[in-house]
Amino acid sequence: MKKIFLILTATTLFWSCKTAITNQYSKQEIQVNINLKDIKDDKVLVTLTPPKITIEEIVFSLPKIIPGTYSIDNYGKYIDGFKAYDKNGNQLAVTKTDDNSWSIKNAKSLTKISYLVNDTFDTEEGTEFGEGDIFSPAGSNILANKNIMLNTHCFVGYFSNLMTTPYRIQISHPAKLWGSTSMIDLDASDTSDTFITSKYSELVENPIMYAKPNFTTFTVDGMEILISVYSPTGKITAESITPSMKSMMTAQKKFLGNTNSTKKYSVLLYLSDIKTKDAHGFGALEHPTSTTVVFPEVMPVDQLINQMKDVVSHEFFHIVTPLTIHSKEIQFFDYNAPKMSQHLWMYEGVTEYFANLFQINQGLITEKEFFSRIAEKIERAKTLNDNMPFTTMSANVLVSPYKEQYLNVYEKGTLIAMCIDIIIREKSNGERGILDLMQKLSKEYGITKPFNDDELFDKITELTYPEVGNFLKTHVSGPTPISYNDYLSRVGVIPTIEKVVAPIFMKGQSPYINIIPETKEIIVLPGIELNEFFTKLNLRGEDIIVGINNTAYNLDNIYDLLDKSQTWEQNDTITLKIKRNGKEQIITGKVNLPYEDGETFKTTNTNKEKLKNSWLKE
């Protein structure tokens, strides 16, 4: 998972299956019918037919948590009207035992379950991760005849002792809506889809997005890729983002080499209307053969593409870990009483590291850009608890004070992976790195063979060097902070300060402009010290920015302004239309870009050039 925070808002498959613990049930299908034709009050009717049950009482549940989100979401809270029936249509006694589970009496007579599913997008309030809202890419949208974001765990539940029973899912839908998924539709009808999965965990990892067809397909090195987009106004098309996605995923496949053997992969992009009750949790959630992505539709296409590159590349690299390499906690994931693994440093940290490393390795970014990204991660990691052992945080990530440190998996987790990569490069004279380690772990374990959580460090040490084992015990399971400068110096890289262009309309996390809610106008904030862009143009607090260079701006297209400002060069001619004290006036002048000191790194030791190049380019 990768979560993205954007200015205008108020970061898995874990191969997850729970072994059946009884053979009291016949090995048949669980049949599920989902009715997307007759949606009422934003609710979808689901009916489920179980195989013959031979015990008197059985429990049916929706997940409390799903793999990859690291938060308790209680999907059962979105279920209404839960009922169980016998073959004569008589209701059976049902007791709701908690937010997510229903106990059914006289279960030997059970022939059908029915319930209504509410969507989650409508309930979002823009709270921080883990504090109420379900992360949008893991949630659901029900918009009759327009869009249904059908994350299967939101709609379909399970019997705790039938986890390995196959599921047959039949979905009726309007003909104009097409279901995007990596699953194979076994029904030729244009109003009905049928999918079969071998067990519940496989079903959970296969989202479907129903919308008017807006998709492209292409093939990269034997892998078929689907890009599917829901854009409320039609502003964004799949064709507009496909070229960049194709070039990026081609580079990823080349970087991974033989590590990845996925044959089909789907990117399901939902664009939300932030002016209505809609999704606000921007980012993506990975699955073995797909990624669900949510962003605001108001983003300019170029900015959307850049964000997509970061989040989709991160999710795609989850194919390596934890989708292939994972512990028993992941393999036998319990959706209502989960035990978390110690190794988020690998599942998320190594994944995020690869999402950055492959870009310089494949020539998509420069060395300077890569070092700038590393410097930013070091700075962000400093804002979090640097003494908290990463394995302890990971194993306890669902509870305080550990869950508040979760975002460090993308910061310090990346840096942990970088240091391990450098150690292996140094000890092998540049011949191997962390990708080689992950390839060896993939062969040692794999999709169906999990490792024991407590044994991973010893296995990594066995496959690499004692220095790697010491690093893991000291800095990952231990509380000792990492001296990143020390490890970077081993490849001839040292810290430096450079003047960098700062955002024109932001200082850090604080904006220089805001929106007047009643009029949607953009106002220069009063009572603050403005940067040179504003002062050189004689802009003042409480000025209303009506337009720039003959383009009108307000709330509806403020992302266009923020994106356009990144293309302005020093001394470009600029014309602004403003309102000051209620009167419009024109200001013409030159762009004066604001600069700030930025921490980064540079290469100084030419004797280490070969080792550095093997790290970044081989």
C-alpha positions, -999 to +999 in steps of 0.1 A: +000+000+000+010+035-006-009+065+007-004+100-009-011+132+008-022+161-015-026+198-008-063+199-012-072+170+009-090+182+044+011+034+006-010-061-008-014-091-014-002-108+015-008-143+001-035-149+026-052-181+033-063-197+065-060-235+066-092-254+070-093-270+104-121-294+098-134-317+071-170-316+082-180-298+050-183-311+015-157-297-009-181-277-030-185-242-042-197-212-022-220-194-047-223-157-045-247-134-065-240-097-065-268-075-080-255-043-096-286-038-117-311-030-089-291-006-067-313+013-042-301+039-017-265+032-027-269-004-014-261-036-033-279-069-026-256-099-021-269-134-018-247-164-009-254-201-011-231-223+010-223-260+005-241-285+028-232-278+064-232-306+089-229-287+122-256-269+143-240-235+144-217-216+120-202-181+119-202-159+088-178-129+088-167-099+068-130-089+074-119-068+103-087-061+084-073-070+050-036-076+041-017-046+031-037-019+049-023-022+085-054-007+100-086-021+116-115-012+093-144-035+103-160-040+069-190-057+086-201-022+098-212-016+062-236-045+061-274-041+066-303-066+068-283-097+073-306-128+070-302-165+068-328-189+053-336-226+050-347-243+018-383-233+024-375-197+027-379-196+065-355-173+084-330-190+107-320-175+141-290-151+137-270-134+163-245-106+155-215-114+177-194-083+169-190-057+142-180-082+116-196-116+125-230-133+126-236-166+143-263-187+125-283-213+145-296-246+130-269-243+104-276-277+090-307-262+074-289-232+059-294-228+022-290-190+016-277-158+032-286-123+020-275-088+030-271-053+017-237-036+013-232+001+018-203+018+001-174+034+020-165+064-002-196+083+008-186+080+045-151+094+042-143+126+062-107+130+052-093+119+086-057+107+088-046+071+080-058+047+106-081+072+123-116+064+110-118+063+073-112+032+052-083+039+029-101+046-004-082+020-026-093-006+000-129+007+001-160+006-021-180+029-043-216+023-053-229+048-079-257+032-098-252+030-136-219+049-133-193+032-112-190+004-087-156+000-071-160-036-061-132-045-038-144-080-031-137-080+006-162-052+010-190-073-006-183-110+002-176-127+035-165-161+046-172-190+069-142-194+092-140-232+086-145-230+048-115-208+039-102-232+012-136-238-004-138-224-040-160-194-047-182-189-077-191-152-081-220-142-104-224-105-109-254-090-128-248-055-141-260-029-166-248-037-201-231-003-204-208-010-174-178-032-180-159-050-153-122-044-152-103-071-134-074-096-138-099-125-133-113-144-163-150-138-170-166-172-177-200-157-189-203-144-224-233-123-215-229-085-215-251-082-184-236-110-163-201-119-152-190-152-136-157-156-118-143-186-100-115-185-074-099-214-055-105-200-021-115-168-002-080-153+000-078-155-038-111-137-041-100-110-018-070-103-039-090-097-071-108-063-072-132-054-100-141-019-112-174-015-131-177+016-153-183+027-189-154+013-209-123+035-207-093+012-209-063+002-229-043-030-230-007-037-240+019-064-235+053-061-219+077-091-221+049-116-221+028-098-194-006-085-205-014-052-188-048-035-185-051+002-177-087+010-167-099+045-157-131+059-142-132+097-147-166+113-136-164+140-163-145+120-189-115+144-185-090+116-181-087+088-205-068+056-203-051+065-236-037+097-220-018+079-193-009+047-211+023+057-228+040+067-195+026+036-178+040+014-206+074+029-205+076+027-167+064-010-165+087-020-193+116-005-172+103-024-141+102-057-159+137-052-173+150-043-138+134-074-122+146-098-149+134-133-142+122-125-107+087-118-120+065-143-139+031-125-137+012-131-169-016-105-164-017-072-144-045-046-141-043-010-130-077+002-118-077+040-115-107+057-098-107+095-100-128+111-073-149+143-074-136+161-043-164+187-044-189+159-034-190+131-008-164+110-025-131+093-019-104+114-002-078+087+006-054+091-023-029+064-031-029+028-041-033-008-028-015-037-043-026-072-052-008-101-069-021-092-103-036-057-099-034-024-082-063-002-072-055+036-074-075+066-062-067+102-071-087+135-074-100+141-109-090+178-107-053+170-109-037+180-142-028+151-164+009+157-161+007+157-123-015+127-123+010+108-145+039+117-122+019+105-091+009+073-109+045+065-117+054+066-080+024+047-066+020+021-093+057+013-095+056+008-057+026-015-059+040-034-088+072-042-069+051-058-042+051-088-066+085-095-050+076-090-014+053-099+003+035-115-026+063-140-033+085-137-001+065-136+031+061-151+066+035-175+080+017-145+095+010-134+059+004-169+044-021-178+070-036-144+074-066-142+099-090-115+087-105-110+121-077-118+145-045-111+126-010-116+139+013-091+122+048-099+109+080-083+121+092-076+086+075-044+073+111-032+067+111-057+038+075-058+027+072-020+024+108-007+027+125-029+001+095-023-022+097+015-019+135+013-024+131-007-056+104+019-068+132+045-066+162+025-075+148+011-107+142+046-120+179+056-119+189+020-129+168+023-160+177+059-168+143+074-159+158+099-134+192+114-129+217+107-102+210+141-087+173+134-086+179+100-069+201+115-042+175+143-037+149+116-030+172+098-005+179+131+013+141+138+015+135+103+030+163+109+056+147+142+066+112+127+069+126+098+089+140+122+114+105+134+122+096+098+134+109+077+163+144+067+153+149+046+184+119+023+180+130-011+167+115-016+133+106-053+140+088-043+172+069-015+154+060-039+126+047-067+148+025-042+168+016-019+140-022-021+148-019-005+182-004+027+197+023+039+200+035+018+170+007+025+145+016+062+146+051+052+133+037+032+103+046+058+077+083+053+085+081+021+065+083+043+034+111+065+048+134+046+071+123+013+056+137+025+022+169+036+039+173+003+056+171-014+022+196+011+007+222+003+035+218-034+030+223-029-007+255-009-002+268-035+023+263-064-002+278-043-031+308-035-010+314-070+002+309-085-033+330-059-051+299-046-068+288-080-083+257-084-062+231-063-043+198-065-026+180-075-058+202-106-059+193-113-022+155-110-030+160-134-060+176-159-037+149-156-011+123-161-038+139-194-047+143-204-011+107-196-002+080-185-027+043-179-030+033-212-013+063-216+011+064-190+039+093-184+062+092-183+100+093-147+112+121-153+137+143-171+112+145-146+084+176-126+096+196-159+099+186-169+064+195-135+050+229-137+068+235-171+053+227-159+018+249-127+021+275-117+047+279-115+085+279-077+082+244-078+069+232-099+098+249-075+123+232-045+106+198-062+108+202-071+145+217-037+154+195-013+134+163-032+125+155-054+155+176-032+177+171+005+188+203+020+174+198+047+148+216+044+114+244+067+103+234+070+066+264+092+058+286+063+069+271+039+044+268+064+016+305+072+020+313+036+012+302+043-024+319+077-025+289+098-017+288+126+009+261+151+021+260+186+007+238+217+007+225+231-025+202+260-034+170+245-049+139+260-063+111+261-037+074+257-045+061+291-055+028+288-036+040+268-006+066+272+022+071+237+036+036+225+044+023+260+047+005+277+017+008+313+007-027+311-009-060+298+002-096+294-011-126+316-001-153+289+003-182+311-006-168+323-039-142+297-048-117+325-053-079+322-046-067+346-020-032+356-010-030+349+028-027+380+049-004+384+079+024+362+067+058+369+051+055+363+014+084+350-008+101+369-036+076+357-062+049+377-045+070+406-032+087+414-066+053+415-082+040+437-054+013+412-045-002+417-010-021+397+015-059+396+008-053+401-030-076+379-050-058+361-079-083+361-107-061+349-135-025+344-147-013+347-183-049+350-196-061+319-178-087+323-151-082+303-119-103+294-089-110+263-068-121+242-098-087+244-115-063+253-088-043+221-094-038+234-130-022+266-115+000+246-091+011+223-119+017+252-143+038+271-118+063+243-117+071+251-154+078+288-149+115+298-154+134+327-138+126+360-155+097+347-175+072+374-183+040+370-163+007+389-163-017+386-134-053+398-130-061+405-094-088+421-073-075+444-046-101+460-023-128+449-047-112+465-078-097+445-106-062+455-119-035+440-141+000+434-128+028+427-154+063+417-144+089+389-142+089+356-124+113+356-095+116+320-083+120+314-046+151+293-035+158+275-003+187+254+011+182+218+003+201+188+017+213+163-008+243+142-017+271+143-042+299+121-054+334+131-044+356+100-042+365+089-077+381+058-063+346+046-054+331+054-088+330+018-100+313+006-068+288+035-070+280+027-106+274-010-098+250+001-070+230+025-092+234+012-127+239-026-127 
